[in-house]
Amino acid sequence: MKTQFEQDLQNQLRHSEQTIDTENLTQLADIRHQALGLLRTRKTSPPHHRWRCFSWPTAGMALASLLVIVLATPLSPFTSPSSIDYLSDNTELYDDLGFYYWLAENEQSFRG
């Protein structure tokens, strides 16, 4: 259901479509032919030309991913210390080594 206002606008639009002068019609026709010509050249362009527009974003994303990996790897908190550094820092372990041997040998007798 259209209101009277919508009906009047529709009638006015159709009337102005039918009374377009020839100069505007030729301009519209030229623009239409140019647009169709561009559409035809895009459809018939070689495939490598179509992929060229996708290659820049793809290369950019690959480079950004690589950069994130390179920058995040050395900053990772999960880097384990070398075993030599760990053993040289824990000298208390060597001081009580006899106790640990005794505990391992007598573990069965402690289990009630």
N, C-alpha and C positions, 0 to 999 in steps of 0.2 A: 504494500500500500504506500503510494507516494503522496506526499503532501502537495498542495497547490504550488508552493515555492519550488519544490523539486521538479515538478512538471514544467513550470515556466523556464527554469534553467535548462532543462533538457531540450525543450523546443527552441530556445534561443541558441543553444550550441549547434543543433542540427541545421538551423537556418544559417548560421555563420559558416558552417562547413560547406553548404551548398553555394554560398555566394563569395567564395574565395576568388580573388582576381588571378589572372594568368601568371603574373610575375611571381607571386607566392607559390603557385602550383609548380612552376618550373624549378624554383629553388628547392621545394620539398622533393621533387622527383630527382634532382641532382644529388641531394643528400642521401636519399634512399639508395640510389645506384652506387654511391661511394661506400655506404655501409655494407651493401651486398657484396661489393668487390673485395672489401677487407675480409668479410666472412669467407668468401671463396678462397682467398689466398691463405688464410689460416688453416682451412681444411686441407688444402693441397700442399702445404709446406712440408718439407722433409721432417722426419721424426727427430733428428738431432737438433733441429731448431726449436722444437717444442720442449725438449729436455733441457735446453740451455737456461730457460727461466727457472727451472727447478734446481739447477746445479748450485747456484749461489747460496740459497738457503740451506741446502744439504751440506755444503762444504762449511758454512758458518756454524751449523750445529755440531758437526764432527770436530771442528777446531775448538769450539767451546767445551765440549765434553772432554776432549783430550787435555785441555788446560785445567779443568776442574780436577781430573785424575792426577795430573802432575803436581798441582798445588796441594791437594789433600793428602797425598801419600806420605810425604815427610812429616806432616803435622799429625799423623795418626797417633792416638794415645796407646795403641796396642803394640807398640814396638817393644819387644822383649829384650832385656839386657843380655849381654853375652854371658856364657857360663863362667868364664874366668873372672869377670867383674863381680858376679854374684857370689862366687866362692871366696874371693878375697875380701869381700865386705862382711862375710858372716864367719868371723873367727871364733865366735862362741860355740859354734857347732863342733869345731875341732877340739876345744877344751873339754867338752862333755862326751867325746866319742866313746870313751871307755864305759860310761854309764849306758849309752845306747846299746853297746854290745851285750852288756850284762842284762839289760831289759829284754832284748830279743831272745837270749838264751833261757831266761826264766819266765817267759810270758805264759807258758803252760801251767806253771805252779800257782800263778795268781788267779786262775779261773776256778776257783772253789770247787 
